[in-house]
Amino acid sequence: MRLCRFDDDRLGLIEGDYVRDVSAALEALPAPRWPLPPGDPLIANFERVRPAIAAAAARAPQRPLAAVRLKSPVANPNKLIGAPINYNDHVEESRKDQGIAHGREIKTIGDWGLFLKANSALVGPSEGVALRFIDRRNDHEAELAVIIGTGGSNIAERDAFAHIFGYAIGLDMTVRGTELPSFRKSIDSYAVLGPWLVTKDEIADPDALDFALWVNGELRQKSNTRHLVYGVARLIAYASSFYTLHPGDVIYTGTPAGVGPVKPGDVMRIEMQGIGAMEVAVRAA
């Protein structure tokens, strides 16, 4: 199943190049009460909503995807988790390029650990990236995003896939500099997620997906998730050894070599096997 959030926070079911508006299924969600439980309510209650999605889809007309505005498919994550230097070729390019490293010693993901991006940075592809500090280098980082379905703490690696809800394309934007990564990567619109989420049953092996990124038609990044230093299961286990994971949490799994700057007016295109493609326009904030 492929689900999107579009236009005025409508819930959509993707069918090829079309979307069906299944927002009526949201009536199956429990009424919110304060204090709100952590996590995304749609994902946390998905088994309750799934039959209503099927019923709504049977009645809903198709609309062309090109005619809708795609937002982040996850509306309310508890946290966005990033995996730094999780491809060896990116480790090497970071050691060679002081525009990336800024004097820091580039070690390993095991040395650096993970980092958090502010939830306020989250946008969908149609919302685009609004660059701040355009006098500084603002880089694209294409990656697989893993969306947690069942929460937990201290999850064993062998059990990790049971905690996944689905996958999406992630674009981890960053402004280069000397500040801590969580600070530089948490600017509004610097966490793109989309174009929709694909439930885990549609992806046989998330550690074997081809993906690529172009800027204005120029190929910048091309790799396969088989080259992840910490694969998907290990990342979930590693993250949950420090944080309790909640439904809707998003893990940006890391980016390969080829990161580079973008400027206002550029258009980034990211394609990922098994998920799809999204275009993201760049503008000045």
ROLOLUM-25890 format. One line per field, with one value per residue: residue number from 1; chain; x, y, z of N, C-alpha, C in turn. Coordinates in Angstrom, 3 decimals. Example, Ala and Ser with C-alpha at 12.3 -4.5 7.8 and 13.67 -1.06 7.14 Angstrom:
BEGIN
seq: c(1;2) $
mol: c(A;A) $
n_X: c(13.190;12.850) $
n_Y: c(-5.690;-2.250) $
n_Z: c(7.800;7.080) $
ca_X: c(12.300;13.670) $
ca_Y: c(-4.500;-1.060) $
ca_Z: c(7.800;7.140) $
c_X: c(13.200;12.900) $
c_Y: c(-3.300;0.030) $
c_Z: c(7.800;7.870) $
//
This chain:
BEGIN
seq: c(1;2;3;4;5;6;7;8;9;10;11;12;13;14;15;16;17;18;19;20;21;22;23;24;25;26;27;28;29;30;31;32;33;34;35;36;37;38;39;40;41;42;43;44;45;46;47;48;49;50;51;52;53;54;55;56;57;58;59;60;61;62;63;64;65;66;67;68;69;70;71;72;73;74;75;76;77;78;79;80;81;82;83;84;85;86;87;88;89;90;91;92;93;94;95;96;97;98;99;100;101;102;103;104;105;106;107;108;109;110;111;112;113;114;115;116;117;118;119;120;121;122;123;124;125;126;127;128;129;130;131;132;133;134;135;136;137;138;139;140;141;142;143;144;145;146;147;148;149;150;151;152;153;154;155;156;157;158;159;160;161;162;163;164;165;166;167;168;169;170;171;172;173;174;175;176;177;178;179;180;181;182;183;184;185;186;187;188;189;190;191;192;193;194;195;196;197;198;199;200;201;202;203;204;205;206;207;208;209;210;211;212;213;214;215;216;217;218;219;220;221;222;223;224;225;226;227;228;229;230;231;232;233;234;235;236;237;238;239;240;241;242;243;244;245;246;247;248;249;250;251;252;253;254;255;256;257;258;259;260;261;262;263;264;265;266;267;268;269;270;271;272;273;274;275;276;277;278;279;280;281;282;283;284;285) $
mol: c(A;A;A;A;A;A;A;A;A;A;A;A;A;A;A;A;A;A;A;A;A;A;A;A;A;A;A;A;A;A;A;A;A;A;A;A;A;A;A;A;A;A;A;A;A;A;A;A;A;A;A;A;A;A;A;A;A;A;A;A;A;A;A;A;A;A;A;A;A;A;A;A;A;A;A;A;A;A;A;A;A;A;A;A;A;A;A;A;A;A;A;A;A;A;A;A;A;A;A;A;A;A;A;A;A;A;A;A;A;A;A;A;A;A;A;A;A;A;A;A;A;A;A;A;A;A;A;A;A;A;A;A;A;A;A;A;A;A;A;A;A;A;A;A;A;A;A;A;A;A;A;A;A;A;A;A;A;A;A;A;A;A;A;A;A;A;A;A;A;A;A;A;A;A;A;A;A;A;A;A;A;A;A;A;A;A;A;A;A;A;A;A;A;A;A;A;A;A;A;A;A;A;A;A;A;A;A;A;A;A;A;A;A;A;A;A;A;A;A;A;A;A;A;A;A;A;A;A;A;A;A;A;A;A;A;A;A;A;A;A;A;A;A;A;A;A;A;A;A;A;A;A;A;A;A;A;A;A;A;A;A;A;A;A;A;A;A;A;A;A;A;A;A;A;A;A;A;A;A;A;A;A;A;A;A) $
n_X: c(0.840;0.445;0.639;-0.296;-0.070;-1.882;-2.549;-4.931;-4.205;-5.216;-5.837;-4.354;-4.560;-2.262;-2.330;-0.677;-0.162;-2.021;-4.193;-6.343;-8.726;-8.924;-9.713;-11.951;-11.595;-10.220;-11.995;-12.148;-10.202;-9.315;-10.788;-8.885;-7.342;-6.207;-3.412;-1.783;-0.891;2.485;3.744;2.640;-0.759;-2.203;-0.493;-0.066;-2.588;-3.171;-4.110;-6.705;-7.678;-7.179;-9.234;-11.185;-9.902;-9.793;-12.538;-13.215;-11.643;-12.889;-15.003;-13.978;-13.099;-10.441;-7.608;-5.228;-1.840;-0.126;-1.668;-1.970;-0.809;1.900;2.522;4.531;4.334;4.154;2.620;2.848;5.431;7.191;9.901;12.705;15.301;18.706;21.368;24.653;27.447;27.172;27.802;30.649;31.943;31.068;32.203;34.893;34.848;34.148;36.339;38.184;37.186;37.116;35.078;32.942;33.828;34.927;37.160;36.671;37.408;36.783;35.202;33.694;30.316;29.760;31.418;30.427;27.686;24.080;21.876;19.468;16.886;14.988;11.443;10.047;11.374;10.361;9.018;7.043;7.617;6.373;6.320;8.887;12.342;13.451;16.006;18.124;20.668;22.132;24.583;26.253;27.306;24.868;23.840;22.628;21.407;20.670;18.642;17.463;14.480;13.211;10.234;8.860;6.644;5.661;6.361;9.150;11.800;15.280;15.370;15.967;18.286;17.516;14.782;14.037;12.793;10.138;9.194;8.884;6.966;6.890;8.422;10.123;11.320;14.034;15.305;17.915;18.709;21.412;23.124;26.400;29.017;30.464;28.854;26.959;25.709;22.890;21.837;22.464;21.098;18.446;16.945;13.999;12.223;14.346;14.215;13.105;10.487;9.112;7.866;5.538;4.524;5.558;4.233;5.704;5.429;5.693;8.330;10.853;13.521;15.022;17.685;18.789;18.395;18.435;19.288;19.168;20.227;19.573;20.527;19.061;19.040;21.614;23.503;24.206;24.363;24.566;23.751;23.435;21.457;22.691;25.223;25.205;26.745;25.831;23.168;19.552;18.188;20.157;20.399;17.890;17.994;20.224;19.392;17.195;18.443;19.168;17.019;13.496;11.496;8.741;5.498;5.568;7.968;10.837;13.595;16.321;18.513;21.113;23.597;25.161;28.331;28.843;27.441;26.431;26.313;23.295;21.286;19.023;16.375;17.222;16.356;15.843;15.889;14.939;15.200;14.092;14.407;11.600;10.101;9.672;9.687;10.659;10.387;11.989;11.856;14.078;14.327;14.823;14.644) $
n_Y: c(-1.192;2.256;5.346;8.756;12.213;14.987;18.176;19.947;18.591;16.018;12.498;10.150;7.393;5.831;4.939;3.866;6.483;8.008;9.267;8.350;9.902;9.152;10.206;10.013;7.757;8.521;9.052;6.823;6.979;7.227;9.670;12.545;13.160;15.191;14.473;14.211;11.076;9.998;10.000;9.259;9.430;8.164;6.139;4.747;3.698;2.142;-0.431;-0.322;1.589;0.676;-1.068;0.870;2.531;0.916;0.701;3.383;3.874;2.387;3.962;6.405;8.788;8.769;10.963;12.800;12.447;14.498;16.711;17.301;18.505;17.411;16.573;15.878;12.408;11.422;12.869;13.570;12.917;11.653;12.017;12.837;11.035;10.992;9.438;9.785;9.856;7.175;5.705;4.347;5.603;8.197;8.878;8.973;11.083;13.167;13.372;14.335;16.742;19.848;21.612;20.149;18.934;20.946;21.129;19.159;15.929;13.197;10.333;7.332;6.064;4.675;5.951;8.562;8.303;8.794;11.471;14.087;15.665;18.659;18.437;20.467;20.926;19.303;18.590;18.062;16.956;18.763;21.101;22.024;23.203;25.757;27.816;28.969;31.287;31.736;32.539;30.647;27.200;25.005;21.795;18.895;15.690;12.607;9.884;6.689;6.555;5.291;4.321;4.052;1.643;0.028;0.851;0.915;0.036;-0.610;-2.540;-5.646;-6.511;-8.667;-8.520;-6.220;-5.616;-6.175;-3.936;-1.984;0.275;1.339;2.769;5.592;8.161;10.045;13.327;14.832;17.831;20.137;22.855;23.820;24.095;25.080;24.522;22.230;19.190;18.634;21.154;22.564;21.090;21.304;23.372;25.037;23.234;21.598;18.884;16.717;14.574;11.925;10.645;9.692;7.247;3.872;0.870;-1.699;-4.263;-4.098;-3.833;-5.959;-6.193;-3.799;-3.194;-3.328;-1.475;0.460;3.883;7.368;10.786;13.819;17.129;19.701;18.041;17.028;14.297;13.618;11.968;8.458;5.248;2.249;0.817;-1.372;-0.701;0.568;1.248;0.737;-1.271;-1.347;-2.806;-2.819;-0.087;0.525;-1.005;0.211;2.923;2.547;1.705;3.948;5.774;5.674;4.384;5.542;5.112;6.298;7.642;8.703;7.410;8.633;7.170;7.713;9.037;8.581;9.121;12.158;14.341;17.753;21.318;23.311;25.885;28.734;28.294;25.905;22.482;19.488;16.020;12.901;9.449;6.261;2.825;0.711;2.537;5.126;8.349;11.748;15.279;18.194;21.529;24.317;27.264;30.659;31.443) $
n_Z: c(0.000;-0.778;0.632;0.849;1.904;1.059;-0.540;1.290;3.759;3.141;3.057;0.997;-1.301;-3.266;-6.656;-9.188;-11.396;-10.160;-7.537;-4.913;-2.913;0.310;2.684;4.286;5.770;8.003;9.968;11.483;13.352;16.837;19.024;19.835;23.012;25.650;27.776;24.605;23.203;22.517;19.164;15.755;15.089;12.986;12.051;14.436;14.868;12.680;11.901;12.678;10.966;8.407;7.131;6.671;4.880;2.602;2.072;1.573;-0.668;-2.631;-3.341;-4.026;-6.509;-8.995;-9.025;-10.931;-9.987;-10.610;-10.289;-7.638;-4.421;-2.750;0.557;3.528;4.102;6.657;9.311;12.027;13.468;16.314;16.514;14.400;13.177;12.458;10.581;10.593;8.298;7.120;4.908;3.432;1.276;1.513;3.927;3.142;1.211;2.875;4.532;2.741;1.813;2.988;2.951;3.744;6.141;7.837;9.570;11.442;12.804;10.874;11.720;12.502;12.137;14.439;16.259;16.250;16.680;16.512;15.359;16.028;14.165;14.133;14.414;13.204;10.884;8.950;5.777;2.775;-0.667;-2.491;-1.106;-1.051;-0.629;1.413;1.358;3.896;4.954;2.504;1.753;2.649;2.276;1.205;1.314;-0.475;0.571;-0.242;0.789;2.089;3.921;6.930;8.415;11.535;12.884;15.050;18.291;20.640;22.965;23.315;21.229;19.794;17.215;15.606;15.775;14.598;12.082;12.495;13.683;11.808;9.867;7.280;4.294;2.822;0.590;1.680;2.161;3.377;4.152;4.624;6.144;5.765;8.196;11.366;13.490;15.614;14.100;14.472;14.857;12.491;10.622;11.143;10.188;9.064;6.641;5.939;6.148;4.086;3.109;1.321;-1.871;-0.979;1.455;1.520;2.433;4.481;3.460;0.734;0.113;-0.309;0.570;2.283;2.394;-0.109;-2.226;-5.124;-5.683;-6.624;-7.157;-8.824;-9.822;-11.424;-13.654;-13.675;-12.706;-9.385;-7.070;-6.660;-5.696;-3.684;-1.146;-0.071;0.586;3.000;6.106;8.745;8.530;7.934;10.028;12.030;12.515;13.630;15.996;17.184;17.454;19.181;21.440;22.695;22.479;23.130;20.652;18.707;17.119;13.816;14.040;12.251;10.592;9.063;6.973;6.147;3.835;0.606;-1.148;-3.070;-2.227;-2.418;-3.131;-3.380;-4.906;-4.834;-7.152;-8.235;-9.048;-7.502;-8.103;-6.950;-7.113;-6.075;-5.871;-5.787;-4.386;-5.652;-7.207;-6.591;-7.030;-5.971;-5.390;-5.039;-3.137;-1.999;1.445) $
ca_X: c(0.000;1.167;-0.197;0.260;-0.828;-1.849;-3.382;-5.278;-4.076;-6.050;-5.171;-4.505;-4.075;-1.617;-2.527;0.033;0.014;-3.238;-4.427;-7.737;-8.903;-9.528;-9.731;-13.081;-11.117;-9.677;-13.042;-11.949;-9.204;-9.900;-10.795;-7.717;-7.539;-4.976;-2.241;-1.738;0.164;3.553;3.691;1.672;-1.972;-2.602;0.359;-0.306;-3.910;-3.378;-4.923;-8.088;-8.039;-6.967;-10.473;-11.893;-9.209;-10.255;-13.927;-13.226;-11.031;-13.854;-15.956;-13.303;-12.592;-9.005;-7.111;-3.824;-0.871;0.454;-2.591;-2.078;0.373;2.290;3.166;5.170;3.333;4.037;2.212;3.178;6.461;7.729;11.271;13.417;16.615;19.651;22.533;25.750;28.550;26.783;28.337;32.094;32.412;30.806;33.259;36.113;34.721;34.100;37.715;38.946;36.554;36.943;33.775;32.055;34.353;35.169;38.167;36.355;37.947;35.712;35.447;32.711;29.004;29.838;32.037;29.612;26.307;23.021;21.522;18.057;16.480;13.741;10.246;9.612;12.084;9.761;8.136;6.900;8.316;5.731;6.589;10.214;13.353;13.668;17.371;18.578;22.124;22.528;26.007;26.962;27.064;23.695;24.024;21.622;21.818;19.578;18.732;16.278;13.880;12.474;9.176;8.564;5.235;5.478;7.419;9.881;13.106;16.218;14.902;17.030;18.437;16.757;13.365;13.867;11.879;8.764;8.843;8.826;5.690;7.107;9.614;9.940;12.570;14.405;16.276;18.465;19.437;22.282;23.985;27.719;29.575;31.116;27.874;26.603;24.842;21.459;21.488;22.579;20.202;17.076;16.305;12.695;12.191;15.580;13.947;12.064;10.065;8.077;6.685;4.510;5.157;5.277;4.211;6.874;5.184;6.022;9.789;11.366;14.794;15.401;19.138;19.204;17.623;19.140;18.716;20.009;19.769;20.017;20.232;18.886;19.380;22.991;23.588;25.103;24.520;24.017;24.261;22.498;21.457;23.558;26.486;25.079;27.637;24.822;21.961;18.297;17.926;21.139;20.069;16.751;18.492;21.133;18.595;16.341;19.259;19.261;15.710;12.288;10.913;7.290;4.927;5.752;9.356;11.484;15.052;17.040;19.529;22.448;23.747;26.430;29.153;28.226;26.719;26.896;25.478;22.213;21.010;17.644;16.089;17.556;15.362;16.419;15.058;15.449;14.496;14.489;13.808;10.533;9.335;9.227;10.528;10.090;11.115;11.973;12.377;14.860;14.077;15.358;13.664) $
ca_Y: c(0.000;3.518;6.382;10.102;13.325;15.942;19.382;20.450;17.462;14.897;11.197;9.591;6.064;5.947;3.865;4.293;7.931;8.620;9.182;8.343;10.594;8.234;10.945;9.567;6.699;9.116;9.034;5.635;7.258;7.616;11.113;12.912;13.711;15.660;14.697;13.364;10.056;10.262;9.256;9.630;8.658;7.306;4.944;4.004;3.052;1.817;-1.632;0.118;2.454;-0.002;-1.438;2.084;3.006;0.084;1.057;4.718;3.797;1.814;5.007;7.657;8.907;8.987;12.267;12.694;12.881;15.767;17.800;17.495;19.027;16.346;16.937;14.724;11.373;11.310;14.200;13.862;12.058;12.051;12.496;12.544;10.537;10.953;8.557;10.450;9.091;5.771;5.069;4.552;6.569;9.541;9.101;9.369;12.415;14.134;13.565;15.069;18.024;20.654;22.253;19.282;18.591;22.148;20.897;18.048;14.614;12.315;8.994;6.353;6.248;4.156;6.979;9.770;8.049;9.352;12.843;14.402;16.865;19.204;18.084;21.642;20.916;18.308;19.030;17.164;17.419;19.903;22.311;22.473;23.587;27.204;27.975;30.076;31.457;31.368;32.842;29.451;26.018;24.212;20.546;17.833;14.354;11.680;8.670;5.914;6.862;4.176;4.830;3.084;1.333;-0.410;1.443;0.047;0.436;-1.728;-3.531;-6.511;-6.409;-9.743;-8.189;-4.839;-5.451;-6.234;-2.599;-1.050;0.486;1.500;3.446;6.738;8.816;11.133;14.313;15.458;19.035;20.639;24.000;23.461;25.029;24.540;24.194;20.821;18.781;18.757;22.563;22.974;20.277;21.446;24.550;24.768;22.619;20.855;17.445;16.408;13.178;11.709;11.456;9.002;6.130;2.535;-0.045;-2.578;-5.485;-3.863;-3.791;-7.249;-6.014;-2.381;-3.101;-3.646;-0.567;1.469;5.227;8.388;12.171;14.752;18.551;20.293;17.035;16.544;13.240;13.954;10.828;7.185;4.191;1.205;0.719;-2.472;-0.115;1.135;0.683;0.158;-1.526;-0.881;-3.456;-2.359;1.293;0.507;-1.487;1.237;4.070;2.201;1.515;5.273;6.426;4.889;4.685;5.631;5.034;7.506;8.114;8.539;7.271;8.922;6.135;8.139;9.383;8.177;10.186;12.978;15.485;18.988;22.486;23.769;27.321;29.037;28.045;24.527;21.438;18.186;14.843;11.709;8.216;5.126;1.547;0.206;3.625;6.060;9.510;13.037;16.475;19.165;22.813;25.079;28.700;31.390;31.577) $
ca_Z: c(0.000;-0.848;1.222;0.802;2.475;-0.046;-0.516;2.619;4.696;2.738;3.019;-0.336;-1.660;-4.566;-7.625;-10.384;-11.483;-9.657;-6.101;-4.463;-1.637;1.282;3.955;5.112;6.672;9.218;10.995;12.316;14.388;18.117;19.289;20.644;24.355;26.289;26.929;23.432;23.264;21.544;17.922;14.733;15.376;11.870;12.048;15.673;14.812;11.276;11.714;12.863;9.847;7.121;6.436;6.248;3.676;1.492;1.779;0.978;-1.994;-3.571;-3.727;-4.353;-7.886;-9.147;-9.455;-11.335;-8.976;-11.031;-9.970;-6.188;-3.719;-1.825;1.820;4.164;4.371;8.116;9.769;13.422;14.068;17.616;16.277;13.160;13.577;11.348;10.693;9.888;7.685;7.142;3.704;3.486;0.280;2.051;4.931;2.432;0.621;3.969;5.000;1.730;1.489;4.190;2.878;4.510;7.468;8.641;10.599;12.346;12.461;10.431;12.260;12.039;12.742;15.794;17.103;16.295;17.075;15.676;15.722;15.859;13.444;14.665;13.650;12.438;9.602;8.068;4.691;1.649;-1.867;-3.139;-0.318;-1.449;0.361;1.501;1.865;4.736;4.915;1.139;1.602;3.077;1.446;1.576;0.574;-0.558;0.998;-0.545;1.596;2.428;5.222;7.522;9.280;12.591;13.071;16.434;19.095;21.543;23.466;23.342;20.265;19.288;15.762;14.961;15.841;14.145;10.956;12.994;14.178;10.686;9.187;5.847;3.795;1.944;0.206;2.566;1.695;4.583;3.777;5.688;5.884;6.273;9.153;12.557;14.520;15.723;12.991;14.763;14.710;11.089;9.802;11.653;9.617;8.450;5.303;5.673;6.245;3.096;3.162;0.322;-2.163;-0.213;2.161;1.012;3.576;4.445;2.698;-0.671;-0.040;0.165;1.266;2.262;2.293;-1.482;-3.073;-5.911;-5.645;-7.254;-7.065;-9.850;-9.650;-12.755;-14.640;-13.497;-11.701;-8.274;-6.165;-7.133;-4.830;-3.310;0.314;0.381;1.028;4.342;7.124;9.625;7.778;8.531;11.319;13.013;12.868;14.552;17.283;17.722;17.897;20.318;22.647;23.330;22.489;22.889;19.353;18.712;15.769;13.024;14.065;10.953;10.608;7.824;7.147;5.749;2.425;-0.008;-1.735;-4.097;-1.678;-3.024;-2.845;-4.241;-4.789;-5.243;-8.565;-8.580;-8.830;-7.188;-8.370;-6.289;-7.448;-5.240;-6.275;-4.941;-3.769;-6.671;-7.477;-6.202;-7.390;-4.879;-5.846;-4.063;-3.183;-0.850;2.540) $
c_X: c(0.882;0.229;0.482;-0.622;-0.744;-2.810;-3.660;-5.343;-5.095;-5.213;-5.429;-3.944;-3.548;-1.914;-1.892;0.293;-1.187;-3.325;-5.928;-7.799;-9.656;-9.589;-10.876;-12.661;-10.587;-10.718;-12.893;-10.925;-9.899;-9.820;-9.596;-8.122;-6.195;-4.687;-2.208;-0.641;1.242;3.370;2.595;0.403;-2.428;-1.796;0.105;-1.609;-4.208;-4.250;-6.406;-8.590;-7.997;-8.281;-11.247;-11.228;-9.690;-11.680;-14.008;-12.669;-12.008;-14.827;-15.273;-12.844;-11.080;-8.723;-5.663;-2.895;-0.275;-0.408;-2.713;-0.735;0.745;3.036;3.894;4.110;3.175;3.755;2.766;4.217;6.849;9.139;11.760;14.848;17.508;20.836;23.688;26.762;28.302;27.046;29.833;32.593;32.129;31.796;34.512;35.992;34.687;35.494;38.517;38.447;36.307;35.672;32.704;32.528;34.530;36.091;37.864;37.030;36.783;36.038;34.449;31.372;28.986;30.474;31.108;28.210;25.330;22.766;20.033;17.899;15.161;12.561;9.755;10.330;11.371;8.806;8.000;7.529;7.693;5.958;7.977;11.106;13.574;15.025;17.498;20.104;22.665;23.957;26.876;26.578;25.896;23.680;22.795;22.233;20.627;19.741;17.389;15.791;13.030;11.478;8.773;7.058;4.907;6.648;8.127;11.212;13.987;15.744;16.091;17.070;17.602;15.254;13.034;12.821;10.416;8.281;8.701;7.402;5.883;8.337;9.206;11.313;12.817;15.426;16.703;19.310;20.274;22.997;25.330;28.239;30.137;30.129;27.594;25.621;23.348;20.973;21.438;21.585;18.733;16.379;14.972;12.876;13.437;15.444;12.786;11.772;8.968;8.491;5.440;5.231;4.667;5.301;5.239;6.674;5.538;7.529;10.367;12.624;15.207;16.907;19.638;18.439;18.547;18.477;19.710;19.376;20.389;19.700;20.211;19.317;20.780;23.022;24.618;25.394;23.885;24.610;23.184;22.591;22.247;24.890;26.379;26.067;26.789;23.564;20.719;18.048;18.887;20.857;18.905;17.197;19.356;20.344;17.805;17.125;19.445;17.890;14.606;11.714;9.395;6.755;5.060;7.128;10.002;12.993;15.572;18.336;20.945;22.553;25.092;27.212;28.369;27.428;27.285;25.902;24.361;21.979;19.564;17.469;16.419;16.356;16.095;15.406;15.710;14.573;15.000;13.691;12.740;9.665;8.795;10.196;9.842;11.005;10.903;12.624;13.070;14.560;14.776;14.261;13.134) $
c_Y: c(1.252;4.638;7.730;11.050;14.455;17.098;19.828;19.286;16.361;13.625;10.571;8.191;6.149;4.708;4.311;5.785;8.689;8.458;9.161;9.005;9.669;8.888;10.529;8.494;7.249;9.199;7.830;5.858;7.608;9.122;11.475;13.483;14.113;14.832;13.719;12.312;10.372;9.425;9.739;8.799;7.762;6.013;4.095;3.210;2.492;0.584;-1.326;0.890;1.723;-0.416;-0.227;2.687;2.227;0.456;2.418;4.695;3.264;2.861;6.254;7.692;9.107;10.425;12.094;13.195;14.240;16.958;18.061;17.952;18.044;16.912;15.711;13.671;11.072;12.711;14.554;12.904;12.568;12.588;12.057;12.221;10.452;10.057;9.190;9.446;7.579;5.064;5.359;5.553;8.007;9.886;9.624;10.762;13.488;14.412;14.428;16.494;18.813;21.499;21.444;19.185;19.795;21.864;19.758;16.775;13.698;10.893;8.008;6.656;5.727;5.134;8.164;9.522;8.661;10.802;13.040;15.673;17.350;18.804;19.241;21.750;20.082;18.932;17.897;17.748;18.647;21.202;22.873;22.834;25.090;27.446;29.196;30.150;31.086;31.810;31.675;28.281;25.221;22.967;19.649;16.525;13.415;10.401;7.955;6.355;5.679;4.744;3.736;2.899;0.957;0.097;0.423;0.640;-0.797;-2.883;-4.350;-6.412;-7.466;-9.438;-6.867;-4.693;-5.532;-4.867;-1.571;-0.945;0.579;2.319;4.633;7.212;9.956;12.049;15.113;16.653;19.526;21.901;23.685;24.539;24.320;24.148;22.687;20.436;18.958;20.187;22.953;22.251;20.434;22.702;24.153;24.314;21.808;19.350;17.133;14.911;12.984;10.657;10.933;7.976;4.829;1.587;-1.160;-3.839;-5.334;-3.847;-5.076;-7.084;-4.543;-2.162;-3.479;-2.785;0.406;2.826;6.221;9.758;12.988;16.181;19.179;19.328;16.480;15.495;13.611;12.735;9.592;6.076;3.131;1.057;-0.485;-1.944;0.605;0.455;0.011;-0.015;-1.150;-1.497;-2.966;-0.925;1.349;0.050;-0.430;2.432;3.736;1.867;2.834;5.916;5.379;5.326;4.634;5.515;6.367;8.119;7.795;8.451;7.542;8.126;6.530;8.304;8.926;9.393;10.939;14.135;16.764;20.104;22.687;25.250;27.573;28.910;26.641;23.609;20.122;17.097;13.636;10.532;7.102;3.897;1.114;1.275;4.572;7.190;10.766;14.159;17.531;20.454;23.534;26.563;29.367;31.524;33.000) $
c_Z: c(0.000;-0.405;1.130;1.607;1.451;0.190;0.916;3.611;4.425;2.758;1.671;-0.449;-3.086;-5.404;-8.935;-10.367;-10.950;-8.136;-5.860;-3.088;-0.681;2.666;4.863;6.108;7.985;10.337;11.919;13.423;15.704;18.314;20.164;21.995;24.915;27.533;25.760;23.587;22.244;20.286;16.989;14.900;14.234;11.874;13.287;15.623;13.422;11.079;11.887;11.638;8.511;6.437;5.927;5.014;2.462;1.091;1.095;-0.434;-3.035;-4.096;-4.293;-5.800;-7.886;-9.549;-9.895;-10.233;-9.324;-10.647;-8.475;-5.628;-2.616;-0.617;2.377;4.456;5.856;8.648;11.136;13.996;15.453;17.467;14.904;13.539;12.349;11.639;9.913;9.338;7.706;5.813;3.682;2.451;0.716;3.166;4.233;1.825;1.706;4.530;4.028;1.527;2.765;4.143;3.583;5.960;8.384;9.829;11.541;11.870;12.103;10.872;11.668;12.681;14.175;16.761;17.307;16.839;16.095;16.075;15.468;15.046;14.052;13.790;12.791;11.100;8.550;7.055;3.677;0.405;-2.509;-2.375;-0.605;-0.275;0.279;2.157;2.759;4.604;3.533;0.831;2.048;2.167;2.025;0.702;0.608;-0.065;0.804;0.268;1.723;3.804;5.678;8.525;10.264;12.723;14.498;17.248;19.961;21.947;23.559;22.450;19.770;17.765;15.046;14.926;15.151;13.047;11.378;13.471;13.062;10.152;7.685;5.543;2.927;1.501;1.181;1.903;2.911;4.149;4.950;5.229;6.537;7.219;10.364;13.643;14.549;14.614;13.268;14.567;13.241;10.186;10.194;11.167;8.999;7.010;4.985;5.917;5.304;3.168;2.122;-0.706;-1.455;0.623;1.563;2.195;3.379;3.627;1.225;-0.944;0.541;0.998;1.203;2.174;0.900;-2.483;-3.807;-5.712;-6.220;-7.065;-8.177;-9.420;-11.040;-13.866;-14.542;-12.383;-10.642;-7.382;-6.791;-6.290;-4.634;-1.795;0.826;0.927;2.375;5.286;8.201;8.786;8.560;9.898;12.399;13.440;13.856;15.936;17.964;18.254;19.151;21.571;23.391;23.502;22.465;21.550;19.450;17.287;15.032;13.130;12.720;11.155;9.204;7.880;6.726;4.247;1.885;-0.509;-2.799;-3.562;-2.283;-2.809;-3.849;-3.975;-5.192;-6.750;-9.011;-8.341;-8.620;-7.533;-7.725;-6.698;-6.545;-5.638;-5.278;-4.319;-4.829;-6.844;-6.955;-6.673;-6.321;-5.377;-4.688;-4.247;-1.999;0.200;2.609) $
//
